[in-house]
Each structure stands twice: as structure tokens, then as C-alpha cells.
Amino acid sequence: MIKIIGGKYRSRLIEVPSEVTVPTKSRVREAVFSALSGHIEGERALDLFAGSGAYGFEALSRGASSADLVDLSPSAVAVLKRNKAALKEEKANVVASDAFRFIEESHAPYGLIFLDPPYKELRAYREIPLSLLSKGLLKEGGCLVVESESLDALPHLEGCRERTYNYGRTFVRLLWRNPCA
């Protein structure tokens, strides 16, 4: 179990899938949402490789208008549904899908996108950010939050300004899509 850090669900516990899922540490999520302060209210959020849905539920807790929580693992999807029910959160949409397929089939832009695949999923780091930008799924002024074990995991993205944070073995990049790019 992990806690929601802030907002209307502050201190509420959510379940974590028992398989190889490694949830983002509370201090990392707290820092990410501190950096996003003022950019969450009313935004559509997308949590790819959602696991427990910590990023998506945290965004909803802080005022996001909706959150799509995407994971392929049946046990993660079951946990996401239980967490949604426990929080009584109707604005969460649990999607049992491969992240690549979800992006290919999606059309509406998001203001917040969280990408936290298993660190060994290098293809996700190389391809998903580029797909999100080329398909326009990250809206102008929107933020892509990428958590990784290495700074080399993510390619340079034209049209984005970025800020990188380091928390021990965890790197978090906030990539803001410039409105004029």
C-alpha cells in the first residue's frame, strides 16, 4: 500500500500490484507534483504503465478533470479497478491495453502524461515520447513526466523545454511542450 500525497485524497492508501511493479517513492511523487503545481487543475491526465495508478490518482486528487490509467498486466488492471472503487473516483478510466496500442488508437490531447515503464523497457523510452508528440497527444503547454533509471533512456525532443531531477537512482524529466514549437 502507498499513500496519496496531496489533494482531496491526501493520506488515503491505494493498493500496489504484487508482481514486479515498483511504485514511485512518495518523496519523488511529492517533488513531481510540487513542480507541476498550478498546471494540474482541469487537465486531462494519462498514466501509461500505470501499475497502482499512483500518478493518475494523485493528479485526480489535485484537480485533474480526468485520468486514463493504462496497463496491460491483468493483475495491475485489477488493482487499478479496486483503487478506483476504494476512492470512489468516477473520473478515472482504467484501460487494459498495451501502451503502444493505446497511443496508436488515441486522438484526444492530454495536458499531463506520466510515463513510468519498467526501467528495462528501453523501447518505451525511445518510442513513446516521440509518438506522443508526433500524434499531438501532448497538448501545447502540456507536460510529459518521464521516470527512468538513466538520463540516456530518453531521446532529445524538439519543441520541448525540460527540467531534470535526480533522486538517488531515479531520474525524473519534466518535458513541457512549447506552444510555439
Secondary structure, DSSP 8 states (H G I E B T S, - for coil): -EE--SGGGTT-EE---SSS-----HHHHHHHHHHTTTS-TT-EEEEET-TT-HHHHHHHHTT-SEEEEEE--HHHHHHHHHHHHHHT-TTEEEEES-HHHHHHH--S-EEEEEE---TT-HHHHHHHHHHHHHTT-EEEEEEEEEEES-GGGS---TTEEEEEEEETTEEEEEEEE-TT-
